[in-house]
Amino acid sequence: MKRSEINALLRENLQFIREQNFSLPPFAFFTPEEWKEKGAEYDEIRSHMLGWDVTDYGLGDYENTGLFLFTIRNGSLTDPNCKKTYAEKLLISNENQYCPMHFHWNKMEDIINRGGGNLIVEVYNCADDESLADTPVTVTCDGRVFTVPAGTKLCLKPGESVTLPPKQYHAFWAEEGHGKVLIGEVSMVNDDNTDNRFLNPMGRFPKIEEDEAPLYLLCNEYPEAK
């Protein structure tokens, strides 16, 4: 992805977040120059990969297969001194912008439609060989537990959510004709380097072509503390 494309997405989605009356923490707006001066007191942001995140899954087709994210809080699976056992993210999906089929080895998460259009979530169980199982899927939506056929596409309207346990395959996108969706994710600790299992192997972070200066740094770009 080009840096100019990422900067344009940041501006566009910041406006959408404001329109949905969601407020971000102060570190969302630290400039690259300001980050150079931030000391070790901000190391949790650096080491736990909080902040902005844009992915095209290494496919180079963000418009059709991609996701825009901001990690608000997160613990650690490797730091014994970290007592935080949970994470929270904000995600934005455009109409028919596919988040590919995947599961998490350890993380249970709630995916919440925070506002905008309708969110479609497709669910499968994981077979023993890590393929898509054809067995019925047990689903929990806002405290209601029920069973659906494999491959069911749940439609979450604003305010609705689904709980996704470890090793339950899922993909999601904003329903066509209803606009982009502001998505909340409340979960156990998140580790994007080790905990994602995509059905079809792909990357997680984009390769960036630096055609202009960054508006804000992404979560894997922070300089070390001085």
FENRA-V405515 format. One record per backbone hydrogen bond with DSSP energy under -1.0 kcal/mol. NH is the residue of the N-H (numbers start at 0). CO is the residue of the C=O. Records with the same first field share a line. If there is no record, write none. Layout:
NH: CO + CO
//
This chain:
2: 208
5: 1
6: 2
7: 3
8: 4
9: 5
10: 6
11: 7
12: 8
13: 9
14: 10
15: 11
16: 12
17: 13
18: 14
19: 15
20: 17
21: 16
27: 24
28: 25
29: 26
34: 30
35: 31
36: 33
37: 34
41: 38
42: 39
45: 41
46: 42
47: 43
49: 44
50: 70
52: 68
54: 66
58: 55
63: 60
64: 60
66: 54
67: 91
68: 52
69: 89
70: 50
71: 87
72: 87
81: 78
86: 186
87: 72
88: 184
89: 69
90: 182
91: 67
92: 180
95: 173
96: 93
97: 63
98: 171
101: 169
102: 196
104: 194
108: 163
109: 185
110: 161
111: 183
112: 159
113: 111 + 181
114: 181
116: 179
118: 155
119: 172
120: 153
121: 170
122: 151
123: 168
126: 130
129: 126
132: 124
136: 147
138: 145
140: 143
143: 140
145: 138
147: 136
150: 122
151: 148
153: 120
155: 118
158: 112
159: 156
161: 110
162: 139
163: 108
166: 103
167: 164
168: 123
169: 101
170: 121
171: 98
172: 119
173: 93
174: 117
177: 174
180: 92
181: 114
182: 90
183: 111
184: 88
185: 109
186: 86
187: 107
194: 190
196: 102
198: 100
202: 56
208: 0
210: 208
218: 51
220: 217
//
